Amino acid sequence: MTDERYSGEKFTDEESAFLRHVRFGELPARPAPDDLVAQTESESDPRRDTPPDLNPAVQG
């Protein structure tokens, strides 16, 4: 499968950056350090130890 959009031209880094800017626009502003939140990992998924809810109509 060939990509019809690729013309085979090589661009400099500056040209590529300009083309990205034209295609995608400005990047959003970076969040302030005060807006960042540290992630904490839980030990395990609490749903793994819980049996699935069984439908009493199906159990008979």
C-alpha positions as CSV (number, residue, x, y, z in Angstrom):
1,M,0.0,0.0,0.0
2,T,1.5,3.4,-1.0
3,D,0.8,6.6,0.8
4,E,-0.3,9.2,-1.8
5,R,0.5,12.1,0.5
6,Y,4.2,11.3,0.8
7,S,6.1,13.3,-1.9
8,G,9.6,11.9,-1.0
9,E,10.9,15.4,0.0
10,K,13.2,15.7,2.9
11,F,12.6,18.6,5.3
12,T,14.9,20.3,7.8
13,D,14.0,20.3,11.4
14,E,12.9,23.9,11.2
15,E,10.7,23.2,8.1
16,S,9.2,20.1,9.8
17,A,8.4,22.2,12.9
18,F,6.7,24.8,10.8
19,L,4.6,22.2,9.0
20,R,3.6,20.6,12.3
21,H,2.6,24.1,13.5
22,V,0.5,24.7,10.4
23,R,-1.2,21.4,10.6
24,F,-1.8,21.1,14.4
25,G,-1.6,24.7,15.6
26,E,-0.3,25.9,19.0
27,L,0.4,23.5,21.8
28,P,-1.6,24.1,25.0
29,A,0.1,25.9,27.8
30,R,2.0,23.7,30.3
31,P,0.3,23.3,33.6
32,A,1.7,25.2,36.5
33,P,3.7,23.0,39.0
34,D,1.0,23.7,41.6
35,D,-1.6,22.1,39.4
36,L,0.4,18.8,39.1
37,V,-0.6,15.9,41.3
38,A,1.6,13.1,42.4
39,Q,0.3,9.6,41.5
40,T,0.1,6.9,44.0
41,E,-0.2,3.2,43.1
42,S,-2.6,0.9,44.9
43,E,-1.4,-2.5,45.9
44,S,-3.9,-4.5,43.8
45,D,-7.2,-4.2,42.0
46,P,-9.9,-4.6,44.7
47,R,-12.2,-6.2,42.1
48,R,-9.9,-9.2,41.6
49,D,-10.7,-10.7,45.0
50,T,-14.4,-10.1,44.8
51,P,-16.5,-12.8,43.2
52,P,-18.7,-11.7,40.3
53,D,-22.4,-10.9,41.1
54,L,-24.4,-13.9,40.3
55,N,-27.9,-13.5,38.8
56,P,-30.3,-15.4,41.2
57,A,-32.7,-16.0,38.3
58,V,-30.1,-18.0,36.5
59,Q,-28.9,-20.0,39.6
60,G,-32.2,-21.9,39.8
